Amino acid sequence: MDCAQLANTAASALVALCCTVFAIVYHRHAPWRSTSVGRHVMLFTIAIGLLTLYTVLVTIWPTGPTTSVLRFSRTLLLLLIASLVVQRTHMVLRAQRQGVLTDTQHDHPDPPHDDSSN
């Protein structure tokens, strides 16, 4: 394994670990199942974690039947991620229609005036 492949595997393992820790903490401390946003956050995090775990596993088993199963699983994960991005787009559009994403602060300071033109 060369340095680039080792770095990629290590970074992928780190992301998989971080996603696992997040999923455990979020599951234990937040009512994520009660909202569509919470379910989306959990599923997206798990999908990214599994995708990076795929990178680690395919590095360990680069050939053979295990690799075929891993590649098929990767395809399913990518389809899941695509559907989650479509869901995310739908949630943003719905939030815009409901006015949730608008700037409601009206106390922005006035722009500075240039007094040198007087």
C-alpha positions in Angstrom: 0.0 0.0 0.0 1.5 3.3 -1.0 1.3 6.6 1.0 -1.7 8.0 -0.9 -3.7 4.8 -0.5 -2.8 4.6 3.2 -3.8 8.2 3.7 -7.1 7.6 1.9 -7.8 4.5 3.9 -7.0 6.3 7.2 -9.1 9.3 6.4 -12.0 7.1 5.3 -11.7 5.1 8.6 -11.7 8.4 10.5 -14.9 9.6 8.8 -16.5 6.2 9.4 -15.6 6.4 13.0 -16.9 10.0 13.4 -20.2 9.1 11.7 -20.5 6.1 14.1 -19.9 8.3 17.1 -22.3 10.9 15.8 -25.0 8.3 15.1 -24.7 6.9 18.6 -24.7 10.3 20.4 -27.6 11.5 18.2 -29.6 8.3 18.8 -29.1 8.5 22.6 -29.6 12.3 23.1 -32.0 13.5 20.5 -35.5 12.6 19.5 -34.4 12.2 15.9 -37.2 9.8 14.9 -39.9 12.3 15.6 -39.1 14.7 12.7 -38.3 14.3 9.0 -35.2 16.5 9.5 -34.0 14.3 12.3 -34.5 11.1 10.3 -32.8 12.7 7.3 -29.7 13.7 9.4 -29.4 10.2 10.9 -29.8 8.4 7.5 -27.4 10.7 5.7 -24.8 10.4 8.4 -25.1 6.6 8.4 -24.9 6.5 4.6 -21.8 8.6 4.5 -20.2 6.5 7.3 -21.0 3.2 5.4 -19.6 4.7 2.1 -16.4 5.5 3.8 -16.3 2.1 5.5 -16.6 0.6 2.0 -13.4 2.4 1.1 -11.6 0.8 4.1 -13.0 -2.7 3.4 -12.3 -2.7 -0.3 -8.7 -1.8 0.5 -8.5 -4.8 2.8 -10.2 -7.1 0.3 -9.4 -5.7 -3.2 -10.4 -8.9 -5.1 -12.7 -11.9 -4.8 -16.3 -12.5 -4.0 -16.2 -10.1 -1.0 -15.3 -7.3 -3.3 -18.2 -8.0 -5.5 -20.6 -7.8 -2.6 -18.9 -4.6 -1.4 -19.3 -3.0 -4.9 -22.9 -3.9 -5.0 -23.4 -2.5 -1.5 -21.6 0.7 -2.6 -24.0 1.1 -5.5 -27.0 0.8 -3.2 -25.4 3.3 -0.8 -24.9 5.8 -3.7 -28.6 5.4 -4.6 -29.6 6.0 -1.0 -27.4 9.1 -0.9 -29.0 10.4 -4.2 -32.5 9.9 -2.7 -31.5 11.7 0.5 -30.2 14.6 -1.5 -33.5 14.7 -3.4 -35.3 14.7 0.0 -33.0 17.4 1.2 -33.8 19.6 -1.8 -37.5 19.0 -1.2 -37.1 20.0 2.5 -35.3 23.2 1.5 -38.0 24.1 -1.0 -40.8 23.4 1.5 -39.0 25.5 4.2 -38.7 28.4 1.7 -42.4 28.2 0.9 -43.2 28.4 4.6 -40.9 31.4 5.1 -38.5 29.5 7.4 -35.4 30.4 5.4 -36.0 34.1 5.0 -34.0 36.8 6.7 -36.3 38.0 9.4 -33.8 40.4 11.1 -34.6 44.0 10.2 -32.1 45.6 12.5 -29.2 45.5 10.0 -27.0 48.6 10.4 -27.3 51.2 7.7 -24.4 51.2 5.2 -21.8 53.8 5.9 -22.4 57.3 4.3 -19.7 59.0 2.4 -19.6 62.5 3.7 -16.7 63.5 1.4 -19.1 64.4 -1.4 -20.5 67.5 0.5 
